[in-house]
Amino acid sequence: QVQLVESGGGSVQAGGSLRLSCAVFGYAYWRYSYCMGWFRQVPGKEREGVAAIDSGGRTKYAEFARGRFTISQDNGENTLYLQMNSLKLEDTAMYYCAAVPNPAACGQTISPGRFSIWGQGTQVTVSS
């Protein structure tokens, strides 16, 4: 059974940076054909897509993330990353990584409903 484990969250001042990691544990039969993504959620709001990357390395970003966040993957280490720069107060949220054995899920919108495997999240808190 595949598990996704996020790390790298924490507290940072506005304007600072954090790098989130998502380690993939277990045999992933879909490791050559997938979409993986980062999502975030604050209490009382719906989970929203941040960025996604497919098995071909194609990336997609939410508008708020474009230019500040970078999604990447290290297939040798089975790890997904999210580099977050120029963090803002409104970036405060629980961040989750997710995966689905379907590259098409990295489509026009990064929709949580398209993803079937989820990590437990890592908290990011941005303060002034």
N, C-alpha and C positions, 0 to 999 in steps of 0.2 A: 504494500500500500504506500502510495506516495504521500509525503508530508512536505509542506512548505513552512519554513521557519524564518520569520522576519527578525531583523536586528538593526541597530544603528539609530534608533529613535532617541530622543532626549529633549533637553531644554536648550534653547539658543536665543540670542537676541536678534531682533529684527535686523535684516541685512546680512546675517550670518549664513553659514552653510552646514548641511548635514548630508551624509551619504547613507542611505538605507540599503540593506542587503536582504536577499531572500534566498536561503539555501534550500535546494531540492534534495530531499532524502528519499531513498527507495528507488526501485526500478521503475522508470517511466517509459513504458512501451511507446509513448508518443513523442519521445525526445527528439525525433527528427521532423516532426510535423506538429506545430503547436502555436498557440498565442499565449503570451504571458503578459500580465499587466499589473500596474499599481493603481490602487483605489484609496480613497480616503472618506472618512465619515466623522461628522461631529454629532453629538447628541441632539436628537430631534430633527435631524435632516437625513435625507436619503444618501446612500453611498454613491459617490461619484467617481468616474474614471479620471485618472491623472495622466497616465501614459501606458503605451503598450508596445510590445515588440514581438515579431513572429519568428519562426524558425529560420526564415531567410534573412533576418536582420532588419527587416523593414520596421520603422517606428511610426508611432502616431502619438500626438499630444493633445491634451485639452488646451483650450485657448489660454487659460490662466497659467498653464505650465510652460507653454512655448517660450523659449528664450531664457528661461530660468532653470528648468529641470532637464536632466538628461537621463534617459533610460538606456541601460546597456546590459550585456550578458556575457558571462564567461562560461562557455560550454564545458571547458575542461574542468572547471571547478563546480559545475552545476549550480551556478549562482546568478541571480538577477540583481541588478543594482538600480538605485535611483539617486542620482546626484542632484541635490537641491541647493541652489544658490539664491542669493538675494531674497532670503525668506521674509515673508510678511506676516503680520499678526493673523491674518485670515487663513494662513496655511496651517494653523493649529488644528490638529485632527488626529484620529487614529488612522494609521496607514496600513493597508493590507496588500499583500501580493496574491495573485491568483493565476490559475492556468487552465487551459482547455486544449484538448488534442484536436484543434481545428484552427489553422492559420486564418481562416476567414473571419474568425471572431475579432481579429484586429482590423475591423472594417471601418466604416465611416464614423461610427461612434464607439466609444469604449464603454460598452454597456455591461454592468455587473451581471445581468441575467444570462449572459452568454458564457460565463465562466463557471466551471464545475468543481474546481479544487481551490481551496482557500487556506491561507495561513491565519494565525490568530491575531495578528496585528502588532504594530509597534507605535507607541505614542510619540507624537511630535508636538512640542509646545514652543511657540514663538512669543517672546515677550518684548516689551518696549524698553 
